[in-house]
Amino acid sequence: MNRGIRLLFIQPGKPQQNAYVERFNRTVRHEWLDEHLFESIEHAQATATEWLWHYNAERPNMALGGTTPY
């Protein structure tokens, strides 16, 4: 069924066209990947799950006045 939805991709070399994802990717690199040496895929997955929980639920969010989401 055609619903008139088109996929639009950002232009190569234009990360500013998707600033939210670029900001998240930077945060992942600096706050998770750069701080750990992984022993296995399982270790990386477990560490990622813990970090993502903290990122989404426990860290202060400036959009919420510096409070945590929960």
MDTraj code that builds the backbone (N, CA, C; nanometers):
import mdtraj as md
import numpy as np

residues = "MET ASN ARG GLY ILE ARG LEU LEU PHE ILE GLN PRO GLY LYS PRO GLN GLN ASN ALA TYR VAL GLU ARG PHE ASN ARG THR VAL ARG HIS GLU TRP LEU ASP GLU HIS LEU PHE GLU SER ILE GLU HIS ALA GLN ALA THR ALA THR GLU TRP LEU TRP HIS TYR ASN ALA GLU ARG PRO ASN MET ALA LEU GLY GLY THR THR PRO TYR".split()
xyz = np.array([
    [0.0848, -0.1174, 0.0000],
    [0.0000, 0.0000, 0.0000],
    [0.0897, 0.1242, 0.0000],
    [0.0654, 0.2153, -0.0860],
    [0.1437, 0.3377, -0.0967],
    [0.0880, 0.4417, -0.0001],
    [0.1723, 0.4854, 0.0931],
    [0.1297, 0.5858, 0.1919],
    [0.2005, 0.7191, 0.1709],
    [0.2717, 0.7320, 0.0606],
    [0.3386, 0.8584, 0.0311],
    [0.4589, 0.8869, 0.1185],
    [0.5221, 0.7822, 0.1689],
    [0.6397, 0.7996, 0.2553],
    [0.7649, 0.7801, 0.1714],
    [0.8572, 0.8741, 0.1826],
    [0.9853, 0.8657, 0.1112],
    [1.0982, 0.8626, 0.2117],
    [1.1996, 0.7841, 0.1831],
    [1.3199, 0.7857, 0.2646],
    [1.4132, 0.8933, 0.2103],
    [1.4574, 0.9804, 0.2968],
    [1.5529, 1.0834, 0.2583],
    [1.6799, 1.0608, 0.3391],
    [1.7909, 1.0458, 0.2706],
    [1.9184, 1.0235, 0.3358],
    [1.9968, 1.1530, 0.3397],
    [2.0840, 1.1656, 0.4399],
    [2.1678, 1.2847, 0.4431],
    [2.2701, 1.2747, 0.3306],
    [2.3156, 1.3883, 0.2851],
    [2.4147, 1.3911, 0.1793],
    [2.5496, 1.3464, 0.2357],
    [2.6274, 1.2716, 0.1583],
    [2.7613, 1.2327, 0.2046],
    [2.8433, 1.3563, 0.2418],
    [2.9110, 1.3494, 0.3557],
    [2.9941, 1.4614, 0.3990],
    [2.9165, 1.5743, 0.4644],
    [2.7898, 1.5515, 0.4969],
    [2.7059, 1.6558, 0.5575],
    [2.6440, 1.6054, 0.6888],
    [2.7260, 1.5742, 0.7891],
    [2.6703, 1.5202, 0.9141],
    [2.5803, 1.6186, 0.9868],
    [2.5930, 1.7482, 0.9602],
    [2.5088, 1.8465, 1.0276],
    [2.3620, 1.8308, 0.9882],
    [2.3338, 1.7575, 0.8820],
    [2.1951, 1.7352, 0.8420],
    [2.1246, 1.6367, 0.9359],
    [2.2008, 1.5692, 1.0199],
    [2.1429, 1.4769, 1.1162],
    [2.2133, 1.4971, 1.2499],
    [2.1989, 1.6145, 1.3054],
    [2.2759, 1.6556, 1.4225],
    [2.2469, 1.5715, 1.5463],
    [2.1241, 1.5256, 1.5643],
    [2.0920, 1.4465, 1.6841],
    [2.1692, 1.3148, 1.6854],
    [2.1719, 1.2466, 1.5723],
    [2.2453, 1.1198, 1.5645],
    [2.3943, 1.1448, 1.5779],
    [2.4458, 1.2484, 1.5154],
    [2.5883, 1.2788, 1.5258],
    [2.6267, 1.3088, 1.6698],
    [2.5422, 1.3793, 1.7432],
    [2.5693, 1.4107, 1.8831],
    [2.5700, 1.2831, 1.9666],
    [2.4728, 1.1951, 1.9430],
    [2.4677, 1.0692, 2.0156],
    [2.5902, 0.9840, 1.9837],
    [2.6276, 0.9757, 1.8559],
    [2.7458, 0.8977, 1.8178],
    [2.8705, 0.9503, 1.8868],
    [2.8849, 1.0805, 1.8977],
    [3.0004, 1.1396, 1.9654],
    [2.9994, 1.1014, 2.1132],
    [2.8820, 1.1090, 2.1743],
    [2.8699, 1.0727, 2.3157],
    [2.9062, 0.9262, 2.3370],
    [2.8589, 0.8378, 2.2507],
    [2.8923, 0.6953, 2.2611],
    [3.0430, 0.6756, 2.2515],
    [3.1057, 0.7409, 2.1562],
    [3.2514, 0.7257, 2.1405],
    [3.3263, 0.7724, 2.2633],
    [3.2922, 0.8907, 2.3130],
    [3.3698, 0.9501, 2.4227],
    [3.3358, 0.8923, 2.5597],
    [3.2114, 0.8543, 2.5823],
    [3.1712, 0.8081, 2.7154],
    [3.1658, 0.6571, 2.7296],
    [3.1761, 0.5836, 2.6190],
    [3.1686, 0.4383, 2.6303],
    [3.2850, 0.3703, 2.5591],
    [3.2980, 0.3885, 2.4308],
    [3.4016, 0.3165, 2.3557],
    [3.5427, 0.3537, 2.3978],
    [3.5686, 0.4828, 2.4203],
    [3.7039, 0.5258, 2.4558],
    [3.7444, 0.4864, 2.5974],
    [3.6497, 0.4436, 2.6796],
    [3.6788, 0.4140, 2.8197],
    [3.6910, 0.2657, 2.8509],
    [3.6678, 0.1789, 2.7536],
    [3.6679, 0.0357, 2.7820],
    [3.7536, -0.0421, 2.6826],
    [3.8140, -0.1493, 2.7325],
    [3.8766, -0.2512, 2.6487],
    [3.7908, -0.3754, 2.6643],
    [3.7377, -0.4243, 2.5556],
    [3.6440, -0.5351, 2.5620],
    [3.7161, -0.6682, 2.5456],
    [3.6773, -0.7643, 2.6269],
    [3.7368, -0.8972, 2.6246],
    [3.6655, -0.9892, 2.5266],
    [3.5395, -0.9578, 2.4953],
    [3.4597, -1.0416, 2.4056],
    [3.3396, -0.9606, 2.3573],
    [3.2685, -1.0182, 2.2622],
    [3.1456, -0.9556, 2.2132],
    [3.0442, -0.9464, 2.3274],
    [3.0364, -1.0513, 2.4080],
    [2.9424, -1.0530, 2.5200],
    [2.9744, -0.9417, 2.6198],
    [3.1033, -0.9212, 2.6452],
    [3.1443, -0.8150, 2.7366],
    [3.1050, -0.6784, 2.6796],
    [3.1274, -0.6581, 2.5510],
    [3.0899, -0.5316, 2.4866],
    [2.9385, -0.5106, 2.4936],
    [2.8601, -0.6160, 2.4689],
    [2.7147, -0.6044, 2.4729],
    [2.6656, -0.5720, 2.6133],
    [2.7225, -0.6380, 2.7136],
    [2.6814, -0.6123, 2.8513],
    [2.7166, -0.4700, 2.8931],
    [2.8357, -0.4257, 2.8578],
    [2.8783, -0.2905, 2.8911],
    [2.7918, -0.1874, 2.8189],
    [2.7582, -0.2153, 2.6935],
    [2.6725, -0.1247, 2.6164],
    [2.5344, -0.1142, 2.6794],
    [2.4799, -0.2261, 2.7241],
    [2.3484, -0.2259, 2.7871],
    [2.3493, -0.1425, 2.9147],
    [2.4522, -0.1615, 2.9961],
    [2.4642, -0.0830, 3.1196],
    [2.4773, 0.0655, 3.0890],
    [2.5621, 0.1005, 2.9925],
    [2.5830, 0.2412, 2.9584],
    [2.4547, 0.3028, 2.9033],
    [2.3857, 0.2294, 2.8165],
    [2.2635, 0.2820, 2.7560],
    [2.1554, 0.3049, 2.8613],
    [2.1448, 0.2133, 2.9585],
    [2.0489, 0.2336, 3.0670],
    [2.0821, 0.3623, 3.1417],
    [2.2092, 0.3798, 3.1758],
    [2.2506, 0.5016, 3.2460],
    [2.2208, 0.6254, 3.1612],
    [2.2542, 0.6204, 3.0339],
    [2.2340, 0.7338, 2.9433],
    [2.0864, 0.7714, 2.9344],
    [1.9978, 0.6729, 2.9262],
    [1.8554, 0.6989, 2.9072],
    [1.7785, 0.7231, 3.0363],
    [1.8262, 0.6705, 3.1490],
    [1.7432, 0.6729, 3.2687],
    [1.8050, 0.7437, 3.3889],
    [1.9359, 0.7479, 3.3998],
    [1.9955, 0.7948, 3.5238],
    [2.0714, 0.9267, 3.5140],
    [2.1225, 0.9595, 3.3979],
    [2.2043, 1.0811, 3.3895],
    [2.1160, 1.2053, 3.3903],
    [2.1650, 1.3156, 3.4436],
    [2.0879, 1.4407, 3.4402],
    [2.0616, 1.4842, 3.2966],
    [1.9427, 1.5317, 3.2708],
    [1.9031, 1.5768, 3.1389],
    [1.8765, 1.7263, 3.1429],
    [1.9531, 1.8023, 3.0689],
    [1.9412, 1.9495, 3.0725],
    [1.8047, 1.9960, 3.0205],
    [1.7416, 1.9191, 2.9315],
    [1.6089, 1.9562, 2.8820],
    [1.5042, 1.9435, 2.9925],
    [1.5357, 1.8644, 3.0956],
    [1.4432, 1.8477, 3.2084],
    [1.4884, 1.9266, 3.3298],
    [1.5678, 2.0276, 3.3089],
    [1.6139, 2.1122, 3.4185],
    [1.7229, 2.0489, 3.5032],
    [1.7995, 1.9568, 3.4442],
    [1.9088, 1.8935, 3.5160],
    [1.8660, 1.7763, 3.6025],
    [1.7431, 1.7303, 3.5861],
    [1.6958, 1.6146, 3.6615],
    [1.7088, 1.4887, 3.5770],
    [1.6915, 1.3738, 3.6389],
    [1.6937, 1.2490, 3.5637],
    [1.5534, 1.2221, 3.5093],
    [1.5421, 1.1449, 3.4005],
    [1.4103, 1.1197, 3.3421],
    [1.3152, 1.0442, 3.4351],
    [1.3675, 0.9641, 3.5280],
    [1.2793, 0.8841, 3.6146],
    [1.2757, 0.9384, 3.7540],
])
top = md.Topology()
chain = top.add_chain()
for i, resn in enumerate(residues, 1):
    res = top.add_residue(resn, chain, resSeq=i)
    for name in ("N", "CA", "C"):
        top.add_atom(name, md.element.get_by_symbol(name[0]), res)
traj = md.Trajectory(xyz[None], top)
